[in-house]
Amino acid sequence: MSDGNTNDSGSDSKVDYNTKHVYFYLPKVPTEDGEVDDNIDLGAMLRLGGYCDLEQQAQNVPSDQQHYYPQKHIESQGAGSENIFKKSAGSSDQSSHGILMACDGHFLLKAAEKMFVETGDHHLQVNGDYEHETTGSVNVQSGETMSLKSGTNKTLTLNAGDKTGNMELLANNKTETVQGNRTTTTSGDNSDTTSGNDSKITWGFTKKINGGVNWTAFIEGQLVTATWGVQAYGGTLIKFYPLSEVVIAGMRFQATGMNVARVQLQYGYAALSAQQRIANLQDDITRIEAVEMKTGQVAVGATVDDIRAETVGLRAAQGEADAQMKDIVVFV
């Protein structure tokens, strides 16, 4: 107990009213000498007002400081500093009054109705597991920045009723940074609406599999640039271009099993040139047929010696020659 004038109620409990503090202290005596540095340890303590002599003595033994004060208070005042005990009651070691409660066992606090706690800065350090259970709703508000952080390589989980509840996120701007992989699984419908521009950059391979019908609408236009591309359609591909289609290619190969085309309107120099080339091709075919006829005549002339050598055979086939001659007349 503190020294000085005391009021004795006839019991062993004495309170000194001439000091700036009142405290109740229960020591824990070690079972063996030398177990702690000062052969006395904290059992339980309640101090009201300014710091007391026990706290000042604990300054000489760093391990005792850990028993009296939270680690955050020691760090905020500076390890080894006298402010650890001088400002344990408040910012002033002369006029501040505080409350210190410490024990080496359980700290149990229960209020059957309500508990109100109001403080300035608040720090809660749990050296073991921390669990918060509420049968009603939970409302956490912050006038400044709010941060949720798990340990290194540990998981941070947000669970809405074991996937039976809804989750809403309301924000002005949203930034996500994922160092590893990202997986999103949606069992129902997925809807994304963007009022501004949408920019997506992928430096790897992009794979998209659609088990149903894919419908894409471009209200204003579409621009696609690529070094190369492959499109394969196992079924039917239907394209509608109400206004025009412009194709610019350095080299183009096309293989078509069946081509059915109906052109409603063609205009321009390129279209006329194509039609004129078709006419030229048809004229070339006619000329090729005539060349084949002339070539046949030359071949007959070239084999005159053979015909003379087989005159008898030719006479024997005179009737056939006449019949063939009729065929030739009909062909011409």
Buried (B, 14 or more C-beta within 10 A) or exposed (E): BBEEEBEEEEEEEEBBEEBBBBBEBEEBEEEEEEEBEEEBBBBBBBBBBBBBBBBBEBBEBEEBBEBBBEEEBBEBBEEEEEBBBBBBBBEEBEEBEBEBEBBEEEEEEEEEEEEEEEEEEEEEEEEEEEEEEEEEEEEEEEEEEEEEEEEEEEEEEEEEEEEEEEEEEEEEEEEEEEEEEEEEEEEEEEEEEEEEEEEEEEEEEEEEEEEEEEEEEEEEEEEEEEEEEEEEEEEEEEEEEEEEEEEEEEEEEEEEEEEEEEEEEEEEEEEEEEEEEEEEEEEEEEEEEEEEEEEEEEEEEEEEEEEEEEEEEBEEEEEEEEEEEEEEEEEE
